[in-house]
Amino acid sequence: MSKVDPLDLCSREPIHIPGHVQAHGYLVILDSIGIVKYCSANFKELARRELGIEILESYITAVSAILGKPANDKFIEYIINLSWQGKEFKPHNPYIVEIKGQVYNMIISLSGDYYILDFEPEASDLFADPQNTVGAALSQMLAAKELQTILENTVVEIRRVINYDRIMIYKFHEDGHGEVIAEDKQPDLETWLGLHYPASDIPLQARELYKKNYTRLIANVDDVPVPILAMSSIPADLTNSTIRAVSPFHITYLKNMGVQSSFSVSIVVDNELWGLIACHNYSRRFINFRQRETAKLIGQVLSSCVGLRNQEKIHQDNLKLQGVVMEVTRSLLNNNKIPDFIKDCGDTILNAYKASGISLYFEGEYYSWGEVPDIGDIFCLTEELRRRDKGLIISQNISQDVPSATACDSKFAGLIACQFTEDVKDCIFIFRTEISLTVKWAGDPAKIIRFDENGNQYISPRNSFDQWLQEVKGSSEMWSGLEIETFLEIRDEINFAIGRKTIELRILNEKLRDAYAELDTFAHTISHDLKTPLTAIKAFAELISRRSTENEIIKMSDKIVDNSARLGNMIHTVLGYAKVGQKLLNKEKVDMTSLITEIKDQILIGDINKNLKLNILETPDIDGDPVLLFQVFLNIIENAVKYSHKTTFPIVSIDGAIVENNVVYRITDNGVGINSEEQTKVFGLFTRVGQQDEFEGNGVGLATVKKIIIRHGATIKIESEEGSGSTFVLSFPLAG
């Protein structure tokens, strides 16, 4: 036979239509015109025996007759109408009626479109009227400020009012299971304080009824319930009945605990069942409707008190968490770098979230504060976020909820994490450590599934309530709704800051682009305009040299000619540098084998070291402008030859490879090398390596190279040590 979840089986029991009522009262259900549709068997027998009336075939006048009211009094019709206030039915105070010489309370409520008449004895096992003591009880309850002390005061005062053997405050946890958090009892009874009870002990449909009926009395577990007789096959909905019979399962459960009588008062906070005032007596005990209403009043005051304390805590938590949002916002405004908020606000975030650590993944880098898992584990969580709906993880047990994070350090049990935007990998994590605790259950929480002779499943109630200890590991404190909401606010603030930085960068880029354009235009104009006077200076110097007979004048004239030529060359290169920024890119697939071979042939024509080895290895093609790429590789290879030609056996190697999504070229020489300080400057205008007169050049070539590289969306870097040669690494995006 298949295994069944006990909680699921419990939740299927139709406890609102039990088909029976408790034996201490009578029940009648009327339709809207006063015909009796249902009644308890004891009421039908009473009508037949006392009046000879078949009650299920009669009108409300017959019910009035049993109550000793004249037929024309329309007593029941009158009080039913009195209960309607506008369009809303509000049960009126119970009416005192007499049945067979005994005083009863008649309580009216609704069952769908029908009216329930519950008749309960006015006589009570509670001799003192609790209404006389409720004021003092409430004063004693609310004398404290701390909620736990108020709860402890409540059980003492409730027990003083209704005189049950044991009074408990039973609180429901998020998963539905309950815990005894306050208790007052007879001295000879063992304490149940701190015991936990599984959710199946009070299943979901029972908790729903507790939200509708704030008090519930089981007068005697040994009473035989009275069946309900009906004029139809549809069972009567007894949700609102005060004498509704109890689930046989629950009766057995109480008997197993040795409880003879049970009474409960609901603690409802914000329309949710927060807990119960659970009262047990170990002998039969009946308390009448009015006395139960007094206890209900105490429960409602306690509910308001719990709600108020909850609201105060929520308000305090909200202030603390909103302070975190404000501090994060302030940090994002004051810092140029987004990740800086981690160190600025790390301690504040950890304190407010009761967390161990925070991590941020931003633009390919991880930033952390406090205690967090290893970087490899965080990387796995980053990948998991990308697969999650809405890019969000909220867990108090990572190993259970995030299978891909099984390698995560077991002490990090709680996680709240989210991506900043759907299409971006950037994300943020807050971690909580594991809370290891021992839960004291009132017996093994498992219930036993049994099968009757027809193969139908039923639950055998637990018959052992000895303490059963369970070690709970792997979980952290649960994330509250307020914490989640504030976490998403922090995400939104980061997204807003990223957007603001993006706009600022775009404005700056536009300004830089305009400035570069103006600079290019200025350089081109100046270079062009300088050519004419420079040509004239050179011509006049040559003329003076040819006509003069004095050696000193001839030497000075020759120096003017040489320097004019050098200045002309500099103007030419600056003009070329300016043109690079103005030239449109004409990208195409460039045959790099042919391009580099042409450069090699051009270099070998010049006056170079005869021992030079110019090695061309792999030459994968590049997507780019062939003219500008020729200029780049010519400049770098010429530099490599120039700065290594004083070596006895100079070697220059050109080698390319496809690395991931890039074409990477390495141009290596065994020349003089470049020290670390000069490496940061070589791509600037008019910057040269080594002594100015040691190697020819004007310091514009590498600046031009860098400009062309940037325009191609590529990168260039240097790997070098002084005296050990240099390697220029050029990385171009692979064509799509």
Helices and strands as residue ranges (DSSP letters): H 6-11, E 20-21, E 26-30, E 36-40, H 41-51, G 55-57, H 60-66, G 71-73, H 75-83, E 84-85, E 88-89, E 95-99, E 102-111, E 114-121, G 130-132, H 134-141, H 147-162, E 166-172, E 178-185, E 196-197, G 199-201, H 204-212, E 215-218, E 226-230, H 248-257, E 261-269, E 272-281, H 289-334, H 340-353, E 357-362, E 365-370, H 375-387, G 389-391, E 392-395, H 398-401, G 403-405, E 412-419, E 427-433, E 437-442, E 448-451, E 457-460, E 467-472, H 481-547, H 551-582, E 588-590, H 592-605, E 613-616, E 622-624, H 626-642, E 651-659, E 662-669, H 676-679, H 701-711, E 715-720, E 726-733
